[in-house]
Amino acid sequence: MKSKDLDLARDLLVKQVLNSQTLTYREFASSLGITEAPVINKCTDILEKLMYEDADNQRPMLSAMVIQQGSLGIPRLGFYQILNNLKLYQGEEFGAEAIHWHQMEINKLKKYYNLEHNEK
């Protein structure tokens, strides 16, 4: 994976934060022009690398802006597993606790990126 891919993904997700819009994995892939199989694997590789970068730089998780399609509106199971590995979340990977953590992270993203954007 090229660093250009990560930069494009990061720019896309920051715009999504500023517009208060999440993306499904399919929308994320489409926005980045990822069309060759395995599409979801390529998306998750990018999102995981962003998570590690964000953790290393003590930023909120931009990957939280990409959610699974369906009624819960939260990221897939792997998102929470990586958070667990990073010691950033120790709860359930689905259900009320995961939904709550995700919403709090979205709020942190909005605060962080709106402040950063306004300082420029």
QUITA-V310590 format. One record per backbone hydrogen bond with DSSP energy under -1.0 kcal/mol. CO is the residue of the C=O (numbers start at 1). NH is the residue of the N-H. If there is no record, write none. Layout:
co:CO nh:NH
co:CO nh:NH
This chain:
co:2 nh:6
co:3 nh:7
co:4 nh:8
co:5 nh:9
co:6 nh:10
co:7 nh:11
co:8 nh:12
co:9 nh:13
co:10 nh:14
co:11 nh:15
co:12 nh:16
co:13 nh:17
co:14 nh:18
co:15 nh:19
co:16 nh:21
co:17 nh:20
co:23 nh:67
co:24 nh:28
co:25 nh:29
co:26 nh:30
co:27 nh:31
co:28 nh:32
co:29 nh:34
co:30 nh:33
co:38 nh:42
co:39 nh:43
co:40 nh:44
co:41 nh:45
co:42 nh:46
co:43 nh:47
co:44 nh:48
co:45 nh:49
co:46 nh:50
co:47 nh:51
co:48 nh:52
co:49 nh:53
co:50 nh:54
co:51 nh:55
co:52 nh:56
co:53 nh:57
co:54 nh:59
co:55 nh:58
co:61 nh:64
co:62 nh:65
co:63 nh:66
co:65 nh:23
co:74 nh:68
co:76 nh:79
co:77 nh:81
co:78 nh:82
co:79 nh:83
co:80 nh:84
co:81 nh:85
co:82 nh:86
co:83 nh:88
co:84 nh:87
co:95 nh:99
co:96 nh:100
co:97 nh:101
co:98 nh:102
co:99 nh:103
co:100 nh:104
co:101 nh:105
co:102 nh:106
co:103 nh:107
co:104 nh:108
co:105 nh:109
co:106 nh:110
co:107 nh:111
co:108 nh:112
co:109 nh:113
co:110 nh:114
co:111 nh:115
co:112 nh:116
co:113 nh:117
co:114 nh:118
co:115 nh:119
